[in-house]
């Protein structure tokens, strides 16, 4: 464990990613206490104010404080990321474990279904589903999770194919352990390393998808703030209110970059070729 922590300290990019993720999670958790204004408060006397001492990130076309809306938007964006990745991870583990452990026709059937799902452009599939069921934060979480589990399934399947013939699995089978105990008690705990990396990278992708959907008006609906729908306000005022586009765009960039850096660092930590 100490050697793994030393790797993080020696890898400045992974350390930077960890700091960004920790900061964003802290901001999201403390949003009710650190937001300077109510994100729904309309102030007609402060419409489209540039960044100043009273409104550090300026205001929008309704006089709402952008900093407060971005702080609450962090909670929304990260919630969508975590929940959707949780759904995708559970589905991917279930499908990949069955395919890798049982093999034969079960593996062939499940993997052909995975291949079929991968043939669809994910973002356009999400757009189609949202158009039918309607926008909303819970719908967004569910749809992103249900359409992004295939990569996890492939990773878990590959790990199970490698691990199911190891000595500890053969010993567990010889001792009379059932399939469920072998899958979830013996093989799965040893196959979770790549899944953790994929989950962290998946949070970044889910935040990006949610922001894009909200920007298009198919995601989180106003007055609930999201970085994507704040960008939508910026599009309508791009010529005279640069801060409406700059700050949420920068937040999305930093968030995605932070999770990607952390994922890369975690992959290095879990690499068995790493010299401890």
Secondary structure, DSSP 8 states (H G I E B T S, - for coil): -HHHHHHHHH-HHHHHHHHHHHHHHHHHHTHHHH-SS-TT---GGGTT--S-SS-TT-B-TT--BHHHHHHHHHHHHHHHHHHHHHHHHHHHHHHHHHHHHH-HHHHHHHHHHHHHHHHS-HHHHHHHHHHHH---HHHHHHHHHHTS-HHHHHHHHHHHHHHTTSHHHHHHHHTT--HHHIIIIIIGGGSHHHHHHHHHHHHHHHHHHHHHHHHTTSSS-TTS--HHHHHHHHHHTTTT-THHHHHHHHHHHHHHHHHHHHHHHHHHHH-TTS--
